[in-house]
């Protein structure tokens, strides 16, 4: 057999690539003593999420738009999950920010 990808694999790659670009993510704190809102840019390429600003961002996006990320900046770290569709998305996050345990929601827009 050759290493050629079949039609299903090609559709999967195209579906993941549909989320490529820079996303601005606004985090809202719902519990804990953290800033009420923060904004952070993310870069998405081929299903992988990375930082488009500061800090370390790791994570991925499925062909269906399910996203899971981990963010660390200095002594602060948080994890989040949710879903992207088209040019927007939403989900939940939790972590330890400047020593305080916090959690909340996030909203994302591409552009």
ChimeraX attribute file (.defattr): number of C-alpha atoms within 10 A of each C-alpha:
attribute: neighborCount
match mode: 1-to-1
recipient: residues
	/A:1	3
	/A:2	4
	/A:3	5
	/A:4	8
	/A:5	8
	/A:6	8
	/A:7	9
	/A:8	9
	/A:9	11
	/A:10	11
	/A:11	12
	/A:12	14
	/A:13	15
	/A:14	14
	/A:15	18
	/A:16	20
	/A:17	18
	/A:18	18
	/A:19	26
	/A:20	17
	/A:21	16
	/A:22	18
	/A:23	23
	/A:24	17
	/A:25	19
	/A:26	17
	/A:27	22
	/A:28	19
	/A:29	20
	/A:30	17
	/A:31	13
	/A:32	16
	/A:33	14
	/A:34	18
	/A:35	12
	/A:36	12
	/A:37	13
	/A:38	12
	/A:39	13
	/A:40	15
	/A:41	17
	/A:42	20
	/A:43	18
	/A:44	22
	/A:45	16
	/A:46	18
	/A:47	20
	/A:48	20
	/A:49	24
	/A:50	21
	/A:51	17
	/A:52	17
	/A:53	11
	/A:54	13
	/A:55	14
	/A:56	14
	/A:57	21
	/A:58	15
	/A:59	17
	/A:60	20
	/A:61	25
	/A:62	19
	/A:63	18
	/A:64	12
	/A:65	19
	/A:66	15
	/A:67	21
	/A:68	20
	/A:69	18
	/A:70	19
	/A:71	18
	/A:72	17
	/A:73	13
	/A:74	9
	/A:75	9
	/A:76	15
	/A:77	19
	/A:78	18
	/A:79	18
	/A:80	20
	/A:81	20
	/A:82	18
	/A:83	18
	/A:84	21
	/A:85	14
	/A:86	10
	/A:87	13
	/A:88	16
	/A:89	19
	/A:90	19
	/A:91	18
	/A:92	19
	/A:93	21
	/A:94	20
	/A:95	20
	/A:96	17
	/A:97	20
	/A:98	14
	/A:99	12
	/A:100	12
	/A:101	16
	/A:102	19
	/A:103	23
	/A:104	18
	/A:105	19
	/A:106	21
	/A:107	19
	/A:108	22
	/A:109	17
	/A:110	19
	/A:111	9
